[in-house]
Amino acid sequence: MANTAKGPASYFPSIERTYGRPIAEWQALIRASPLTRHGELVSWLKQEHGLGHGHANALVAHVRAEDAAGGAGAPA
């Protein structure tokens, strides 16, 4: 059986299909934003980039968790 993404990453295929941008691009946008609070970033993605709430929330949650863990793409 194939590995199925869990948590916020489970939204990634739908986000890429719906908005036509790779996840890495969304992650870079979030990391480049001067906003720091989860809710602010979600609102910004919704207002400026037209994402739905669930997709915006999943992206922000994933990036923040990755950065907190010192994961890939985390700022140095």
Distance bins in CASP14 RR format, pairs under 12 A and 6 or more apart:
PFRMAT RR
TARGET T0000
AUTHOR 0000-0000-0000
RMODE 2
METHOD distances of the structure
MODEL  1
3 9 0 0 0 0 0 1 0 0 0 0 0
3 10 0 0 0 0 0 1 0 0 0 0 0
4 10 1 0 0 1 0 0 0 0 0 0 0
4 12 0 0 0 0 0 1 0 0 0 0 0
4 13 0 0 0 0 0 1 0 0 0 0 0
5 11 0 0 0 0 1 0 0 0 0 0 0
5 12 1 0 0 1 0 0 0 0 0 0 0
5 13 1 0 0 1 0 0 0 0 0 0 0
5 14 0 0 0 0 0 1 0 0 0 0 0
5 15 0 0 0 0 0 1 0 0 0 0 0
5 23 0 0 0 0 0 1 0 0 0 0 0
5 58 0 0 0 0 0 1 0 0 0 0 0
5 62 0 0 0 0 1 0 0 0 0 0 0
6 12 0 0 0 0 0 1 0 0 0 0 0
6 58 0 0 0 0 0 1 0 0 0 0 0
6 62 0 0 0 0 0 1 0 0 0 0 0
7 54 0 0 0 0 0 1 0 0 0 0 0
7 57 0 0 0 0 0 1 0 0 0 0 0
7 58 1 0 0 1 0 0 0 0 0 0 0
7 59 0 0 0 0 0 1 0 0 0 0 0
7 61 0 0 0 0 1 0 0 0 0 0 0
7 62 0 0 0 0 1 0 0 0 0 0 0
7 65 0 0 0 0 1 0 0 0 0 0 0
8 14 0 0 0 0 0 1 0 0 0 0 0
8 15 0 0 0 0 1 0 0 0 0 0 0
8 23 0 0 0 0 0 1 0 0 0 0 0
8 26 0 0 0 0 0 1 0 0 0 0 0
8 27 0 0 0 0 0 1 0 0 0 0 0
8 30 0 0 0 0 0 1 0 0 0 0 0
8 38 0 0 0 0 0 1 0 0 0 0 0
8 42 0 0 0 0 0 1 0 0 0 0 0
8 54 0 0 0 0 1 0 0 0 0 0 0
8 55 0 0 0 0 1 0 0 0 0 0 0
8 56 0 0 0 0 0 1 0 0 0 0 0
8 57 1 0 0 1 0 0 0 0 0 0 0
8 58 1 1 0 0 0 0 0 0 0 0 0
8 59 1 0 0 1 0 0 0 0 0 0 0
8 60 0 0 0 0 1 0 0 0 0 0 0
8 61 1 0 1 0 0 0 0 0 0 0 0
8 62 1 1 0 0 0 0 0 0 0 0 0
8 63 0 0 0 0 1 0 0 0 0 0 0
8 64 0 0 0 0 1 0 0 0 0 0 0
8 65 1 0 0 1 0 0 0 0 0 0 0
8 66 0 0 0 0 1 0 0 0 0 0 0
9 15 0 0 0 0 1 0 0 0 0 0 0
9 16 0 0 0 0 0 1 0 0 0 0 0
9 23 0 0 0 0 1 0 0 0 0 0 0
9 27 0 0 0 0 0 1 0 0 0 0 0
9 58 1 0 0 1 0 0 0 0 0 0 0
9 59 0 0 0 0 1 0 0 0 0 0 0
9 61 0 0 0 0 1 0 0 0 0 0 0
9 62 1 0 1 0 0 0 0 0 0 0 0
9 63 0 0 0 0 0 1 0 0 0 0 0
9 65 0 0 0 0 1 0 0 0 0 0 0
9 66 0 0 0 0 1 0 0 0 0 0 0
10 23 0 0 0 0 0 1 0 0 0 0 0
10 54 0 0 0 0 0 1 0 0 0 0 0
10 55 0 0 0 0 0 1 0 0 0 0 0
10 58 1 0 0 1 0 0 0 0 0 0 0
10 61 0 0 0 0 0 1 0 0 0 0 0
10 62 0 0 0 0 0 1 0 0 0 0 0
11 17 0 0 0 0 0 1 0 0 0 0 0
11 18 0 0 0 0 1 0 0 0 0 0 0
11 19 0 0 0 0 0 1 0 0 0 0 0
11 23 0 0 0 0 1 0 0 0 0 0 0
11 26 0 0 0 0 0 1 0 0 0 0 0
11 51 0 0 0 0 0 1 0 0 0 0 0
11 52 0 0 0 0 0 1 0 0 0 0 0
11 53 0 0 0 0 0 1 0 0 0 0 0
11 54 1 0 0 1 0 0 0 0 0 0 0
11 55 1 0 1 0 0 0 0 0 0 0 0
11 56 0 0 0 0 1 0 0 0 0 0 0
11 57 0 0 0 0 1 0 0 0 0 0 0
11 58 1 1 0 0 0 0 0 0 0 0 0
11 59 1 0 0 1 0 0 0 0 0 0 0
11 60 0 0 0 0 0 1 0 0 0 0 0
11 61 0 0 0 0 1 0 0 0 0 0 0
11 62 0 0 0 0 1 0 0 0 0 0 0
12 18 0 0 0 0 0 1 0 0 0 0 0
12 19 0 0 0 0 0 1 0 0 0 0 0
12 20 0 0 0 0 0 1 0 0 0 0 0
12 21 0 0 0 0 0 1 0 0 0 0 0
12 22 0 0 0 0 1 0 0 0 0 0 0
12 23 1 0 1 0 0 0 0 0 0 0 0
12 24 0 0 0 0 0 1 0 0 0 0 0
12 25 0 0 0 0 0 1 0 0 0 0 0
12 26 0 0 0 0 1 0 0 0 0 0 0
12 27 0 0 0 0 0 1 0 0 0 0 0
12 55 0 0 0 0 1 0 0 0 0 0 0
12 58 1 0 0 1 0 0 0 0 0 0 0
12 59 0 0 0 0 1 0 0 0 0 0 0
12 61 0 0 0 0 0 1 0 0 0 0 0
12 62 0 0 0 0 1 0 0 0 0 0 0
12 63 0 0 0 0 0 1 0 0 0 0 0
13 19 0 0 0 0 0 1 0 0 0 0 0
13 20 0 0 0 0 0 1 0 0 0 0 0
13 22 0 0 0 0 0 1 0 0 0 0 0
13 23 0 0 0 0 1 0 0 0 0 0 0
13 55 0 0 0 0 0 1 0 0 0 0 0
13 58 0 0 0 0 0 1 0 0 0 0 0
14 20 0 0 0 0 0 1 0 0 0 0 0
14 23 0 0 0 0 0 1 0 0 0 0 0
14 51 0 0 0 0 0 1 0 0 0 0 0
14 52 0 0 0 0 0 1 0 0 0 0 0
14 54 0 0 0 0 1 0 0 0 0 0 0
14 55 1 0 0 1 0 0 0 0 0 0 0
14 58 0 0 0 0 1 0 0 0 0 0 0
14 59 0 0 0 0 0 1 0 0 0 0 0
15 21 0 0 0 0 1 0 0 0 0 0 0
15 22 0 0 0 0 1 0 0 0 0 0 0
15 23 1 0 0 1 0 0 0 0 0 0 0
15 24 0 0 0 0 0 1 0 0 0 0 0
15 25 0 0 0 0 0 1 0 0 0 0 0
15 26 1 0 0 1 0 0 0 0 0 0 0
15 27 0 0 0 0 0 1 0 0 0 0 0
15 45 0 0 0 0 0 1 0 0 0 0 0
15 49 0 0 0 0 0 1 0 0 0 0 0
15 50 0 0 0 0 0 1 0 0 0 0 0
15 51 1 0 0 1 0 0 0 0 0 0 0
15 52 0 0 0 0 1 0 0 0 0 0 0
15 54 0 0 0 0 1 0 0 0 0 0 0
15 55 1 0 1 0 0 0 0 0 0 0 0
15 56 0 0 0 0 1 0 0 0 0 0 0
15 57 0 0 0 0 0 1 0 0 0 0 0
15 58 1 0 0 1 0 0 0 0 0 0 0
15 59 1 0 0 1 0 0 0 0 0 0 0
15 60 0 0 0 0 0 1 0 0 0 0 0
15 62 0 0 0 0 0 1 0 0 0 0 0
16 22 1 0 0 1 0 0 0 0 0 0 0
16 23 1 0 0 1 0 0 0 0 0 0 0
16 24 0 0 0 0 1 0 0 0 0 0 0
16 25 0 0 0 0 1 0 0 0 0 0 0
16 26 0 0 0 0 1 0 0 0 0 0 0
16 27 0 0 0 0 0 1 0 0 0 0 0
16 51 0 0 0 0 0 1 0 0 0 0 0
16 55 0 0 0 0 0 1 0 0 0 0 0
16 58 0 0 0 0 0 1 0 0 0 0 0
16 59 0 0 0 0 0 1 0 0 0 0 0
17 23 0 0 0 0 0 1 0 0 0 0 0
17 55 0 0 0 0 0 1 0 0 0 0 0
18 26 0 0 0 0 0 1 0 0 0 0 0
18 49 0 0 0 0 0 1 0 0 0 0 0
18 50 0 0 0 0 1 0 0 0 0 0 0
18 51 0 0 0 0 1 0 0 0 0 0 0
18 52 0 0 0 0 1 0 0 0 0 0 0
18 54 0 0 0 0 0 1 0 0 0 0 0
18 55 1 0 0 1 0 0 0 0 0 0 0
18 56 0 0 0 0 0 1 0 0 0 0 0
18 58 0 0 0 0 0 1 0 0 0 0 0
18 59 0 0 0 0 0 1 0 0 0 0 0
19 25 0 0 0 0 1 0 0 0 0 0 0
19 26 1 0 0 1 0 0 0 0 0 0 0
19 29 0 0 0 0 0 1 0 0 0 0 0
19 45 0 0 0 0 1 0 0 0 0 0 0
19 46 0 0 0 0 0 1 0 0 0 0 0
19 49 1 0 0 1 0 0 0 0 0 0 0
19 50 1 0 0 1 0 0 0 0 0 0 0
19 51 1 0 0 1 0 0 0 0 0 0 0
19 52 0 0 0 0 1 0 0 0 0 0 0
19 55 1 0 0 1 0 0 0 0 0 0 0
19 56 0 0 0 0 0 1 0 0 0 0 0
19 59 0 0 0 0 0 1 0 0 0 0 0
20 26 0 0 0 0 1 0 0 0 0 0 0
20 49 0 0 0 0 0 1 0 0 0 0 0
20 50 0 0 0 0 0 1 0 0 0 0 0
20 51 0 0 0 0 0 1 0 0 0 0 0
20 55 0 0 0 0 0 1 0 0 0 0 0
21 27 0 0 0 0 0 1 0 0 0 0 0
21 28 0 0 0 0 0 1 0 0 0 0 0
21 29 0 0 0 0 1 0 0 0 0 0 0
21 45 0 0 0 0 0 1 0 0 0 0 0
21 49 0 0 0 0 1 0 0 0 0 0 0
21 50 0 0 0 0 0 1 0 0 0 0 0
21 51 0 0 0 0 0 1 0 0 0 0 0
21 55 0 0 0 0 0 1 0 0 0 0 0
21 59 0 0 0 0 0 1 0 0 0 0 0
22 28 0 0 0 0 1 0 0 0 0 0 0
22 29 0 0 0 0 0 1 0 0 0 0 0
22 59 0 0 0 0 0 1 0 0 0 0 0
23 29 0 0 0 0 0 1 0 0 0 0 0
23 30 0 0 0 0 0 1 0 0 0 0 0
23 55 0 0 0 0 0 1 0 0 0 0 0
23 58 0 0 0 0 1 0 0 0 0 0 0
23 59 1 0 0 1 0 0 0 0 0 0 0
23 62 0 0 0 0 1 0 0 0 0 0 0
23 63 0 0 0 0 1 0 0 0 0 0 0
23 66 0 0 0 0 0 1 0 0 0 0 0
23 72 0 0 0 0 0 1 0 0 0 0 0
23 73 0 0 0 0 0 1 0 0 0 0 0
24 30 0 0 0 0 0 1 0 0 0 0 0
24 31 0 0 0 0 0 1 0 0 0 0 0
24 59 0 0 0 0 0 1 0 0 0 0 0
24 62 0 0 0 0 0 1 0 0 0 0 0
24 63 0 0 0 0 0 1 0 0 0 0 0
24 66 0 0 0 0 0 1 0 0 0 0 0
24 72 0 0 0 0 1 0 0 0 0 0 0
24 73 0 0 0 0 1 0 0 0 0 0 0
25 31 0 0 0 0 0 1 0 0 0 0 0
25 32 0 0 0 0 0 1 0 0 0 0 0
25 49 0 0 0 0 0 1 0 0 0 0 0
25 59 0 0 0 0 0 1 0 0 0 0 0
25 63 0 0 0 0 0 1 0 0 0 0 0
26 32 0 0 0 0 0 1 0 0 0 0 0
26 33 0 0 0 0 0 1 0 0 0 0 0
26 41 0 0 0 0 0 1 0 0 0 0 0
26 44 0 0 0 0 0 1 0 0 0 0 0
26 45 1 0 0 1 0 0 0 0 0 0 0
26 49 0 0 0 0 1 0 0 0 0 0 0
26 50 0 0 0 0 0 1 0 0 0 0 0
26 51 0 0 0 0 1 0 0 0 0 0 0
26 55 0 0 0 0 1 0 0 0 0 0 0
26 56 0 0 0 0 1 0 0 0 0 0 0
26 58 0 0 0 0 1 0 0 0 0 0 0
26 59 1 0 1 0 0 0 0 0 0 0 0
26 60 0 0 0 0 1 0 0 0 0 0 0
26 62 0 0 0 0 1 0 0 0 0 0 0
26 63 0 0 0 0 1 0 0 0 0 0 0
27 33 0 0 0 0 0 1 0 0 0 0 0
27 41 0 0 0 0 0 1 0 0 0 0 0
27 45 0 0 0 0 0 1 0 0 0 0 0
27 58 0 0 0 0 0 1 0 0 0 0 0
27 59 1 0 0 1 0 0 0 0 0 0 0
27 60 0 0 0 0 1 0 0 0 0 0 0
27 61 0 0 0 0 0 1 0 0 0 0 0
27 62 1 0 0 1 0 0 0 0 0 0 0
27 63 1 0 1 0 0 0 0 0 0 0 0
27 64 0 0 0 0 0 1 0 0 0 0 0
27 65 0 0 0 0 0 1 0 0 0 0 0
27 66 1 0 0 1 0 0 0 0 0 0 0
27 67 0 0 0 0 1 0 0 0 0 0 0
27 71 0 0 0 0 0 1 0 0 0 0 0
27 72 0 0 0 0 1 0 0 0 0 0 0
27 73 1 0 0 1 0 0 0 0 0 0 0
27 74 0 0 0 0 0 1 0 0 0 0 0
27 75 0 0 0 0 0 1 0 0 0 0 0
28 59 0 0 0 0 0 1 0 0 0 0 0
28 63 0 0 0 0 1 0 0 0 0 0 0
28 72 0 0 0 0 0 1 0 0 0 0 0
28 73 0 0 0 0 1 0 0 0 0 0 0
28 75 0 0 0 0 0 1 0 0 0 0 0
29 35 0 0 0 0 0 1 0 0 0 0 0
29 41 0 0 0 0 1 0 0 0 0 0 0
29 44 0 0 0 0 1 0 0 0 0 0 0
29 45 1 0 0 1 0 0 0 0 0 0 0
29 48 0 0 0 0 1 0 0 0 0 0 0
29 49 1 0 0 1 0 0 0 0 0 0 0
29 51 0 0 0 0 0 1 0 0 0 0 0
29 56 0 0 0 0 0 1 0 0 0 0 0
29 59 0 0 0 0 1 0 0 0 0 0 0
29 60 0 0 0 0 0 1 0 0 0 0 0
29 63 0 0 0 0 1 0 0 0 0 0 0
30 36 0 0 0 0 0 1 0 0 0 0 0
30 37 0 0 0 0 0 1 0 0 0 0 0
30 38 0 0 0 0 0 1 0 0 0 0 0
30 39 0 0 0 0 0 1 0 0 0 0 0
30 40 0 0 0 0 0 1 0 0 0 0 0
30 41 1 0 1 0 0 0 0 0 0 0 0
30 42 0 0 0 0 1 0 0 0 0 0 0
30 44 0 0 0 0 1 0 0 0 0 0 0
30 45 1 0 0 1 0 0 0 0 0 0 0
30 48 0 0 0 0 0 1 0 0 0 0 0
30 49 0 0 0 0 0 1 0 0 0 0 0
30 51 0 0 0 0 0 1 0 0 0 0 0
30 56 0 0 0 0 1 0 0 0 0 0 0
30 57 0 0 0 0 0 1 0 0 0 0 0
30 58 0 0 0 0 0 1 0 0 0 0 0
30 59 1 0 0 1 0 0 0 0 0 0 0
30 60 1 0 0 1 0 0 0 0 0 0 0
30 61 0 0 0 0 0 1 0 0 0 0 0
30 62 0 0 0 0 1 0 0 0 0 0 0
30 63 1 0 1 0 0 0 0 0 0 0 0
30 64 0 0 0 0 1 0 0 0 0 0 0
30 65 0 0 0 0 0 1 0 0 0 0 0
30 66 0 0 0 0 0 1 0 0 0 0 0
30 67 0 0 0 0 1 0 0 0 0 0 0
30 73 0 0 0 0 0 1 0 0 0 0 0
30 74 0 0 0 0 0 1 0 0 0 0 0
30 75 0 0 0 0 0 1 0 0 0 0 0
31 41 0 0 0 0 0 1 0 0 0 0 0
31 59 0 0 0 0 0 1 0 0 0 0 0
31 60 0 0 0 0 0 1 0 0 0 0 0
31 62 0 0 0 0 0 1 0 0 0 0 0
31 63 1 0 0 1 0 0 0 0 0 0 0
31 64 0 0 0 0 1 0 0 0 0 0 0
31 66 0 0 0 0 1 0 0 0 0 0 0
31 67 1 0 0 1 0 0 0 0 0 0 0
31 71 0 0 0 0 0 1 0 0 0 0 0
31 72 0 0 0 0 0 1 0 0 0 0 0
31 73 1 0 0 1 0 0 0 0 0 0 0
31 74 0 0 0 0 1 0 0 0 0 0 0
31 75 1 0 0 1 0 0 0 0 0 0 0
31 76 0 0 0 0 0 1 0 0 0 0 0
32 41 0 0 0 0 0 1 0 0 0 0 0
32 44 0 0 0 0 0 1 0 0 0 0 0
32 63 0 0 0 0 0 1 0 0 0 0 0
32 73 0 0 0 0 0 1 0 0 0 0 0
32 75 0 0 0 0 1 0 0 0 0 0 0
33 39 0 0 0 0 0 1 0 0 0 0 0
33 40 0 0 0 0 1 0 0 0 0 0 0
33 41 1 0 0 1 0 0 0 0 0 0 0
33 42 0 0 0 0 0 1 0 0 0 0 0
33 43 0 0 0 0 0 1 0 0 0 0 0
33 44 1 0 0 1 0 0 0 0 0 0 0
33 45 0 0 0 0 1 0 0 0 0 0 0
33 48 0 0 0 0 1 0 0 0 0 0 0
33 49 0 0 0 0 0 1 0 0 0 0 0
33 56 0 0 0 0 0 1 0 0 0 0 0
33 59 0 0 0 0 0 1 0 0 0 0 0
33 60 0 0 0 0 1 0 0 0 0 0 0
33 63 0 0 0 0 1 0 0 0 0 0 0
33 64 0 0 0 0 0 1 0 0 0 0 0
33 75 0 0 0 0 0 1 0 0 0 0 0
34 40 0 0 0 0 1 0 0 0 0 0 0
34 41 0 0 0 0 0 1 0 0 0 0 0
34 44 0 0 0 0 1 0 0 0 0 0 0
35 41 1 0 1 0 0 0 0 0 0 0 0
35 42 0 0 0 0 1 0 0 0 0 0 0
35 43 0 0 0 0 1 0 0 0 0 0 0
35 44 1 0 1 0 0 0 0 0 0 0 0
35 45 0 0 0 0 1 0 0 0 0 0 0
35 47 0 0 0 0 0 1 0 0 0 0 0
35 48 0 0 0 0 0 1 0 0 0 0 0
35 56 0 0 0 0 0 1 0 0 0 0 0
35 60 0 0 0 0 1 0 0 0 0 0 0
35 63 0 0 0 0 0 1 0 0 0 0 0
35 64 0 0 0 0 0 1 0 0 0 0 0
36 44 0 0 0 0 0 1 0 0 0 0 0
36 60 0 0 0 0 0 1 0 0 0 0 0
36 63 0 0 0 0 0 1 0 0 0 0 0
36 64 0 0 0 0 1 0 0 0 0 0 0
36 67 0 0 0 0 0 1 0 0 0 0 0
36 75 0 0 0 0 0 1 0 0 0 0 0
37 43 0 0 0 0 1 0 0 0 0 0 0
37 44 0 0 0 0 0 1 0 0 0 0 0
37 60 0 0 0 0 1 0 0 0 0 0 0
37 64 0 0 0 0 1 0 0 0 0 0 0
38 44 0 0 0 0 0 1 0 0 0 0 0
38 45 0 0 0 0 0 1 0 0 0 0 0
38 56 0 0 0 0 0 1 0 0 0 0 0
38 57 0 0 0 0 1 0 0 0 0 0 0
38 58 0 0 0 0 0 1 0 0 0 0 0
38 59 0 0 0 0 0 1 0 0 0 0 0
38 60 1 0 1 0 0 0 0 0 0 0 0
38 61 1 0 0 1 0 0 0 0 0 0 0
38 62 0 0 0 0 0 1 0 0 0 0 0
38 63 0 0 0 0 1 0 0 0 0 0 0
38 64 1 0 0 1 0 0 0 0 0 0 0
38 65 0 0 0 0 0 1 0 0 0 0 0
38 67 0 0 0 0 0 1 0 0 0 0 0
38 68 0 0 0 0 0 1 0 0 0 0 0
39 45 0 0 0 0 1 0 0 0 0 0 0
39 46 0 0 0 0 1 0 0 0 0 0 0
39 47 0 0 0 0 0 1 0 0 0 0 0
39 53 0 0 0 0 0 1 0 0 0 0 0
39 56 0 0 0 0 1 0 0 0 0 0 0
39 57 0 0 0 0 1 0 0 0 0 0 0
39 59 0 0 0 0 0 1 0 0 0 0 0
39 60 1 0 0 1 0 0 0 0 0 0 0
39 61 0 0 0 0 0 1 0 0 0 0 0
39 64 0 0 0 0 0 1 0 0 0 0 0
40 46 0 0 0 0 0 1 0 0 0 0 0
40 47 0 0 0 0 0 1 0 0 0 0 0
40 48 0 0 0 0 0 1 0 0 0 0 0
40 56 0 0 0 0 0 1 0 0 0 0 0
40 60 0 0 0 0 1 0 0 0 0 0 0
40 64 0 0 0 0 0 1 0 0 0 0 0
41 47 0 0 0 0 0 1 0 0 0 0 0
41 48 0 0 0 0 0 1 0 0 0 0 0
41 49 0 0 0 0 0 1 0 0 0 0 0
41 51 0 0 0 0 0 1 0 0 0 0 0
41 56 1 0 0 1 0 0 0 0 0 0 0
41 57 0 0 0 0 1 0 0 0 0 0 0
41 58 0 0 0 0 0 1 0 0 0 0 0
41 59 0 0 0 0 1 0 0 0 0 0 0
41 60 1 0 1 0 0 0 0 0 0 0 0
41 61 0 0 0 0 1 0 0 0 0 0 0
41 62 0 0 0 0 0 1 0 0 0 0 0
41 63 0 0 0 0 1 0 0 0 0 0 0
41 64 0 0 0 0 1 0 0 0 0 0 0
41 67 0 0 0 0 0 1 0 0 0 0 0
42 48 0 0 0 0 0 1 0 0 0 0 0
42 49 0 0 0 0 0 1 0 0 0 0 0
42 50 0 0 0 0 0 1 0 0 0 0 0
42 51 0 0 0 0 1 0 0 0 0 0 0
42 52 0 0 0 0 1 0 0 0 0 0 0
42 53 1 0 0 1 0 0 0 0 0 0 0
42 54 0 0 0 0 1 0 0 0 0 0 0
42 55 0 0 0 0 1 0 0 0 0 0 0
42 56 1 0 1 0 0 0 0 0 0 0 0
42 57 1 0 1 0 0 0 0 0 0 0 0
42 58 0 0 0 0 1 0 0 0 0 0 0
42 59 0 0 0 0 1 0 0 0 0 0 0
42 60 1 0 1 0 0 0 0 0 0 0 0
42 61 0 0 0 0 1 0 0 0 0 0 0
42 63 0 0 0 0 0 1 0 0 0 0 0
42 64 0 0 0 0 0 1 0 0 0 0 0
43 49 0 0 0 0 0 1 0 0 0 0 0
43 50 0 0 0 0 0 1 0 0 0 0 0
43 51 0 0 0 0 0 1 0 0 0 0 0
43 52 0 0 0 0 0 1 0 0 0 0 0
43 53 0 0 0 0 1 0 0 0 0 0 0
43 56 1 0 0 1 0 0 0 0 0 0 0
43 57 0 0 0 0 0 1 0 0 0 0 0
43 60 0 0 0 0 1 0 0 0 0 0 0
44 50 0 0 0 0 0 1 0 0 0 0 0
44 51 0 0 0 0 1 0 0 0 0 0 0
44 56 0 0 0 0 1 0 0 0 0 0 0
44 59 0 0 0 0 0 1 0 0 0 0 0
44 60 0 0 0 0 1 0 0 0 0 0 0
45 51 1 0 1 0 0 0 0 0 0 0 0
45 52 1 0 0 1 0 0 0 0 0 0 0
45 53 0 0 0 0 1 0 0 0 0 0 0
45 54 0 0 0 0 1 0 0 0 0 0 0
45 55 1 0 0 1 0 0 0 0 0 0 0
45 56 1 1 0 0 0 0 0 0 0 0 0
45 57 0 0 0 0 1 0 0 0 0 0 0
45 58 0 0 0 0 0 1 0 0 0 0 0
45 59 1 0 0 1 0 0 0 0 0 0 0
45 60 1 0 0 1 0 0 0 0 0 0 0
45 61 0 0 0 0 0 1 0 0 0 0 0
45 63 0 0 0 0 0 1 0 0 0 0 0
46 52 1 0 1 0 0 0 0 0 0 0 0
46 53 1 0 0 1 0 0 0 0 0 0 0
46 54 0 0 0 0 1 0 0 0 0 0 0
46 55 0 0 0 0 1 0 0 0 0 0 0
46 56 1 0 1 0 0 0 0 0 0 0 0
46 57 0 0 0 0 1 0 0 0 0 0 0
46 59 0 0 0 0 0 1 0 0 0 0 0
46 60 0 0 0 0 0 1 0 0 0 0 0
47 53 0 0 0 0 0 1 0 0 0 0 0
47 56 0 0 0 0 1 0 0 0 0 0 0
48 56 0 0 0 0 0 1 0 0 0 0 0
49 55 0 0 0 0 1 0 0 0 0 0 0
49 56 1 0 0 1 0 0 0 0 0 0 0
49 59 0 0 0 0 1 0 0 0 0 0 0
49 60 0 0 0 0 0 1 0 0 0 0 0
50 56 0 0 0 0 1 0 0 0 0 0 0
51 57 0 0 0 0 1 0 0 0 0 0 0
51 58 0 0 0 0 1 0 0 0 0 0 0
51 59 1 0 0 1 0 0 0 0 0 0 0
51 60 0 0 0 0 1 0 0 0 0 0 0
52 58 0 0 0 0 1 0 0 0 0 0 0
52 59 0 0 0 0 0 1 0 0 0 0 0
52 60 0 0 0 0 0 1 0 0 0 0 0
53 59 0 0 0 0 0 1 0 0 0 0 0
53 60 0 0 0 0 0 1 0 0 0 0 0
53 61 0 0 0 0 0 1 0 0 0 0 0
54 60 0 0 0 0 1 0 0 0 0 0 0
54 61 0 0 0 0 1 0 0 0 0 0 0
54 62 0 0 0 0 0 1 0 0 0 0 0
55 61 0 0 0 0 0 1 0 0 0 0 0
55 62 0 0 0 0 0 1 0 0 0 0 0
56 62 0 0 0 0 0 1 0 0 0 0 0
56 63 0 0 0 0 0 1 0 0 0 0 0
57 63 0 0 0 0 0 1 0 0 0 0 0
57 64 0 0 0 0 0 1 0 0 0 0 0
58 64 0 0 0 0 0 1 0 0 0 0 0
58 65 0 0 0 0 0 1 0 0 0 0 0
59 65 0 0 0 0 0 1 0 0 0 0 0
59 66 0 0 0 0 0 1 0 0 0 0 0
60 66 0 0 0 0 0 1 0 0 0 0 0
60 67 0 0 0 0 0 1 0 0 0 0 0
61 67 0 0 0 0 0 1 0 0 0 0 0
61 68 0 0 0 0 0 1 0 0 0 0 0
62 68 0 0 0 0 0 1 0 0 0 0 0
62 69 0 0 0 0 0 1 0 0 0 0 0
62 71 0 0 0 0 0 1 0 0 0 0 0
62 72 0 0 0 0 0 1 0 0 0 0 0
62 73 0 0 0 0 0 1 0 0 0 0 0
62 74 0 0 0 0 0 1 0 0 0 0 0
63 69 0 0 0 0 0 1 0 0 0 0 0
63 70 0 0 0 0 0 1 0 0 0 0 0
63 71 0 0 0 0 0 1 0 0 0 0 0
63 72 0 0 0 0 0 1 0 0 0 0 0
63 73 0 0 0 0 1 0 0 0 0 0 0
63 74 0 0 0 0 1 0 0 0 0 0 0
63 75 0 0 0 0 0 1 0 0 0 0 0
64 70 0 0 0 0 0 1 0 0 0 0 0
64 71 0 0 0 0 0 1 0 0 0 0 0
64 74 0 0 0 0 0 1 0 0 0 0 0
64 75 0 0 0 0 0 1 0 0 0 0 0
65 71 0 0 0 0 1 0 0 0 0 0 0
65 72 0 0 0 0 0 1 0 0 0 0 0
65 74 0 0 0 0 0 1 0 0 0 0 0
66 72 1 0 0 1 0 0 0 0 0 0 0
66 73 1 0 0 1 0 0 0 0 0 0 0
66 74 1 0 0 1 0 0 0 0 0 0 0
66 75 0 0 0 0 0 1 0 0 0 0 0
67 73 1 0 0 1 0 0 0 0 0 0 0
67 74 1 0 1 0 0 0 0 0 0 0 0
67 75 1 0 0 1 0 0 0 0 0 0 0
67 76 0 0 0 0 0 1 0 0 0 0 0
68 74 0 0 0 0 1 0 0 0 0 0 0
68 75 0 0 0 0 0 1 0 0 0 0 0
70 76 0 0 0 0 1 0 0 0 0 0 0
END
